[in-house]
């Protein structure tokens, strides 16, 4: 029996857990002897990863808010390093979550653990000084956005573009009639889908504004049906508390987000992975986001890009409207939603979203990432054999 391939697999957010789980699934198809342990969530666990620490204990947004999670982050870091010393993994695969993972990479690198980084830190957007640390610590970057490959290559980092894993995953399962029947909706009336985020702090900051939007649309456009998607990492009580009495005017969607996007006329989406999912669904969208005021004040000077949302960055232009911080008001969102309910405006945006989809590469990103990991491990094994 060959020795198992032992991997430290770490993701610190819901989207990273999704990408890590898909990667692990593809690795197991190619190498049945994979042993994975580390930090993650329910999706990684379902694919057989042994979780030493659950991402719900450390999930956080904001430069200021992270201070509250420092004790949990420190415990997770120490636990991962302790087990890395004990188990001696063949490699560590770190998925996004750069503030934590670049620190972890330093400690693992000092132990001699090879580092593969999957889903790039956004060093091309802010804090470009981190590129030096990446060059020193990361053995290979596996990037999912088309413009990242040239960026890292020019910076002297070994890099491979594998494409975006969501291209495979964003597929609706239900017809419009089935989807509407499940939620008690009228299939002949248009749907506005609200995606407030996947973290508690996002719910706290976004849903009160979206509650005002629901009330406004209820008065001015009563023919619209409002659906709010609840991410698996979001407690139902968080949504209920933030919506209050307005909950009765909202249909809460649990799972089936891709069906919701497919059948929505317009989506209001918290900036992040969900904007890419909406783009792949060709759903006209308004992108919104808020962080704490102090976090925004501290972080904004370091951001050097003209757009915030991933969709606009990939498009290379202001394809979708972005409403951030104080600009994120119910009236402003409502005006953008109203504009996108016009069929001509919706079709124009859909054409742009189809261009974004084309830029995200062909299907098979997780499979290509798995092949890259195994190729990397084989090359290291060959090098060790030659030396010995």
N, C-alpha and C positions, 0 to 999 in steps of 0.2 A: 504494500500500500504506500503511495506517495505521501510525503508529509503534507499536511493541510497548509493552505495559504492563509496566513493570519493577518487580518487588516484591522487597524484602528479606524473606524468610520465615525465622523463627527459632523453633525448639523445642528444649528442653534435656532432655527426658525421653521415655521410650517412649510414654507416653500422649499427650503433646504432639505427637510425631512422627505418631501415628495421626490425630489431629484435623487437623494441618496438611496431611497427605497427602490426606485426604478433602476439605478445603477447596480445595486446589489442583486436585483432580480436577474439582470443580464449577465452579471458575473457568474451567478450560480448556474446559468444555462451552459456556460463554457467551462466552468471548473467546479465540480460538485463538492470539492474539498475545502471550499471557502469557509473560514471562521471570521465573523465580524463582531466587534465589540466597540462600545464607545458611547457617544452622546447622540440622542435623537428623539423621535416621537413615535406615535402609533404606527405609522406606515413602515418605518424602518424595522420596528419590532415585528410587524406582521411578516416581513421578509426574512426573519430569522436572526436579526441583529440582537446581540445581548446588550441591553441598555444599562450602563453604569450610572447614568444620570438622565433624567427626563427633561426635554427642552422646555416644558411648561414651567419648570422651576427657575429658568433663567431668561425666558423670553422678555425682551424689553426694547423700547424705542427711546431715542433721545439721548443727548449728551448728559443732561442733568438727571433724567430719570434713572439712568444706569447705576447711579450711586446707590440706590436702594437695593440693587441686586448684587452688589459687590461681594457680600459674604457667600451667596449661592454660587456666583461665578468662580470664586476662589476655591470653593469646595469641589466644584466640577473639574476645574483645572488640576487640582492636586490629585483627585481620584483617577483622572485619565493618565496622568504622568506616572502615578504609582503602578497602575496596571500595565502601562507600556514597559516599564522597567521589568516587571514580573513576566510578562507574556512575550516580550521581544517581537513585535509585529514586523512582518515583511515590509509593510509600508503603512503610512497614515494617509487617508483620503479626507481632506478637510473641505467642507461644502459651505461656501459663502461665509457670512457671519464674521467679517474680517477683524473687528476689534478684539474678539476673543481668540480667533484662530491664528492670527499672526503671533500672538503671545505664546499660544500653545506650540506653534511651529518652532519657535526658538528653543523651547525646552526639549521638544522631541528631536530636533536637529542636533542638539548637544549630546543626546543619547545615541546618536547615530541612526535614527529612524528616518528612512527616506520619506519625503513629503510630496504628495500629489495634491494640487489645489484645484477643486472642481467648482466652477462658477466664480468668476473673478471678483475680487474686491474692486469697487468702483474708483480705482486710483486715477483713472482718466477723467473723473469728475471732480474729485476733491482730495486733498491731502496726498498730492503726488509724491511727496517725500517717502511714502511707504514703498515705493518701487524698489528702492535700494535694499530694503529688508527682504522683499520678495525675491530679488535676484540672489541674495545670500542664502536664503533658507529653503526656497521651493525648488525641487528637482524638476518638476514639470507642471505647467498650468494647462488645464483643460477648460477652454473658454466656450461660451455658448452664444456670444454675440459676434456678428461678422467683422466689426471694426476692431475687435480686441486683439486679434491675431497679429496684425501689423504693428499695433501699439507695443505689445510685449516683445515682439521680435526686435524692434528698433531699440528697445531698452535692454537687450541682451539676455532675455529670459527665455528658456526653452518652453515652447508653447505649441499647443495643437488645438485647432478649431474643430469642435465636434458637432456643432449645431444645437438648436434649442430643444430640450426634451419635451416641452409642451406641444410641439408640432404633432407628436404622436398621441398626446393625451387628450387634447381638446376635441372631443367627439361627443355630440349629443346622442342620447339613447332613445328619447321619447318623441313621438310626433307632437305637434301642437295640441291636438285634441287630448292626447294622453296626459301631457304635462298640465294642461288647464284642468282636466278632470281631477287629477291628484290634489290640486291646490284649491279647487272650488272656484276656478276662474271661468270667465266667458271667453271662448276662443275667438269670438268675433270682435272683441275689444282689445285695444292696444295695451301693452304692458310696459311699465317703467321699472327697471330692476335696480335696486340699491345694493352696493357691495361696500360695506363700511370698514372692512379690514378684518384681520385675523388675530389681533392682540387686544387685550383688555383696554390698554390706554387709547388705542385707536377708536374703540367703541365709545369710550368716555368723551373723547374730543369730537368725534364725527357725528354720532347719532343724534345728539341734541339739535344740531343744525339740520340734519335730515328729517327730524321730527317736524320742524317748522316747514320744511319743503313739502312733506306729506300733507300737512294742514292746508298749505297754500294751494297745492294741486287739487286737493279735495274740494275746495271752494271754487276754483277757477276752471278746472278741467275734470269734472266729476266722472266723465266717461273713461278716464284712465284707471288702470288697475295697478296698484303699487305692491311690489314684491321685494322683500329684503332677504338677502342670502345670509345665513348664519354659518360661518366657517366652523369646522370641527374643533378648532382650538378655542372657540368662543362659547362661554356658558349661556344657556338660554335665559337665565336670570339677568345677565348683563344687558341683553337686548330689551327684555321686558322692563327693567328699571329705567333704561335710557329713553324708551319710547313712551312710557307712562300710559295715559289714556289713549294716546294715538295708536297703540298696539292694535286696537280693534279695526283700524283702517288699513292695516298692513297684513299681507299674506307672508308669513315667514317660511322661507325655503331652507330646508335642512338637507344638504347633499344636493346633487343634481344641478350644480351651478352651471355646468356647460349647457344643460337643457334650458335653464333660465336665460342665459346669454343668447342662445340660438333664437328663442321665441320673443325676446324683448325688442321693443321698438327703439328704446334708448336705455343706456345704463349710466348710472352715476357711480364711479369706481374710485376707491381709495388707491392712491398711487402705489405701485408695487407689482407683484407678479400678476395680479388680477387684470391689470391693463393689457398685458400681453395675451392673457386668455381671452379678453374681449376682442382684441385685434384679430386673433386667430378665428374667432367666431364671426368676424365682420360685423360687430355690433357697434353702431354709433354711440359714442360715449362722451361724458364730461368727467375729467379727472379732478379729484379733490384731495386735499391733505392738510392736516394741522398737526403740529407738535407744540410742546410747551413754549411759551414766549421766550424764556431764557435760553432754551435749547436752540430755538430758531435764531436768536440774536447772536449766539456764540458760533453757530455753524454756518450761517449764510455767507460770511466773508470768504470762506474757504471753497465755496462752490463756484466753479468757473465755466459753467455751461449755460446756454441760453434757455434750456428747458429742463424740467424736473422729471417728467414721466418717461418711462422706458420707451413707450410707443413713439413719442416725438424724437427721442434720441436715435432710435433705429430709423425712423423716417427721414431724419435730417432736416426737419422743418416743423413748424407748429401745426401739425395735422389735427390734433384734438385740443380743445380748450382746457387750460389748467387753472384751477382756482385754489390758491394756497393761502394759508394763514388767514389774515383779515379779509382777504378777497373771497374766502369760502363762506358765503352767506346764502340763506335760503332764496333770497330774491335773485342773486347772481346765478345760482344753479338753475333756478326755475326758468330764467331767461334763456340759458343755453339749451335746456331741455326743450323748451318751446320751439327754438330755432331748428333743432334736430328732428322735431316731429314733422317738419316740412319734407315731403318725399324727395324733392330735388336736393336739399341740403344733406339728407341722410345718404342718398346715393353717391354724392360727391365724396363724403367721408368714407363710405364703403370702398370706393375705388382706391383711396389712399391706404386703407387697411389691407387691401389685397396686395399692395406693393410691399407693405411691412411683412406680411406673411411670406412673400417670396424671398425676402432678405433673410428670413430666419432659417433657411436651409431645408433640406429634404428630411423626410422621416428617418428614424433610426438613430437619433442622437445618443440615447442611452446605450444602445448597442455599440456605437462607435467609441463612446467613452469607456465602456467595459473592455473593448479590444485594446484601447490605448493603455489602460491599466495593466492588462496582462502582458502586453508587449514590453512595457516598462519593467515589469517584474522579471520577465524572461531575460531581458538584456542585462539586468543586474546580476541575475544568477549566473549567466554566461561569463560575465566579467569576474565574478568571484571564483568561478571554476578555473579560469585562465590563470589567475593570480596564484591559486593554490597548486 
